[in-house]
């Protein structure tokens, strides 16, 4: 009997922006007063990133290493976190404004309680007030604005404020910046995001009329964030620097800081975005002709599953559904031409879109598993059962007037490419969802099943009778590992096998000697020299998430960090010395299906922040059982029946 695994969703963020009237250095105004070259304004919604881990303060301390100078003012607004007066006198439950000095903070004002008299850090009006105040109070030739918080692409915006639980949508941010720019007669040179997942074509399109460049990350950001010391040092030492020069300095400093992490950062020339928008419209039109035929739709779904993806995992049930746009476009064109029929119109449109993106991305850095990233992502659904049919369309229109700021042939409800793709799934789901049979045993060590439809990946699963979870006593799935042996049968039926013999190539993965759920990121594995995996765990605070595991070209495994997967996941955290993690497992849930739970098994990092990953065997005999878990092209998870061994 097949069962569906239930889902949980989540998202993350932080932002930066640079504005200016010109690219000059300091200048003199009437009365001989010198106008600084640059004013930097940082809007810090602390959220749980501050209250739990102090990440906001850590970045503020980096800013203090340079502080305000003769050619640069650095001013910040703080709030939005459940932390009363703490280090340096910041009360994160109030909205406060500060001038950053070298080695300290100077309080300018306390506006009052966040969510009360002080305003709401998660609102457009509070953001606009800060920007207007900053530009008027600290006049300069250029203005750099950094908005610091969680982020998750076009559908997440900034937020949320931990006190008011309010977020600022991308279209609201665009309206705020345009209003401030018009009122103060400035033009933003750089829109930057010190944030997770904000380097998308939709976000860049929202700001192309108000800014010259955007700096942002396609992927999750490690907890350290931008390198503010080299960033601010460059700005104060180069008062005539252009937006692209400052963007490159930000990216280079970030890459150096994140050399041992998985990270990306892109510099996008926003004046090139109208060409990207137009090319996206044309490609969407050409692609839509393939959305009404089952075989064609599947090739697009295969392209989606194999392009570099950011923060989507069907097995965990969350998804920001962001995909590297150039990789996705290239795979769609290749799959249709190779497996369906040559399509000159689609090929031409794809080439034009790829060229437009390459011209817009003027600089990028990436490390480790992200070294295949091309600079801009785009929203395209992968877990279709959780696709919010109307939200995407709403998020890609202006706050005032309801006019789409991104390609309407891609975004519009019902008629847009994204909606059309989902609508075909909705009407043809019985022909798309894959199920897997109960395994049969071959030769005592090989278990074999059949899958009745196209799929993304299949994992071998182990039911352990001694596995104890917090809310149930039923046996749970405490180990999963990729099953590579797959052969085609009568289309679209596939046969999958897993060899449990000791020393076999498909043996189980062990973390500190204990079986674990290890889920492959096939988009990385198929497009990169690295392989990326996820091991679901809970941290010492009981927060669910996963250990990010990277397999090096040498074949060795390394754990690069911990990523929370709560309602508002933050940035990735490095593993701390002697950190303890509770292993997770899947078990039958109320109402049917499987859900993820914490077990009674823990693992501990050593003093060097290492946890050993090996291949080995799991217990056998008694009530131990084996089965398969399949994720199909729609993101649906099915679990086979099990056999004892």
Secondary structure, 3 states (H helix, E strand, C coil): CCEEECCCCCECCCEEEEEECCCCCCEECHHHCEEEEEEEEEEEECHHHHHCCCHHHHHHHHHHCCCCECCEEEEEEEECCCCCCCHHHCCCCEEEEEEEECCEEEEEEEEEECCECCECCCCHHHHHHHHHHHHHHCCEEEEEEEEECCCCCCCCCEECCCCCCCEECHHHHHHHHHHHHHHHCCEEEEEECCCCCCCEHHHHHHCCCCEEEEEECCCCCECCCCCHHHHHHHHHHCCCCCHHHHHHHHHHHHHHHCCCCCCEEEEEEHHHHHHHHHHHHHHHHHHHCCCCCHHHHHHHHHHHHHCCEEEEECCCCEEEEEEEHHHHHHHHHHHHHHHHCCCHHHHHHHHHHHHHHHHHEEEEEECHHHCCCCCCEEECCCCHHHCCCCHHHHHCECCCCCCECCCHHHHCCCCCHHHHHHHHHHHHHHHCCCCECCCEEECCCEEEEEECCCEEEEEEEEEECCCCECCECCCEEEEEEECCEEEECCCCCEEEEEECCCCCCCCEEEECCEECEEEEEHHHHHHCCCEEEEEEEECCCCCEEEEEEEECCCCCEEEEEEEECCCECCCEECCCCCCEEEEEEEEECCCCCEEEEEEEEEEECCCCCCCCEEEECCCCCCCCEEEEEEEECCCCEEECCCEEC
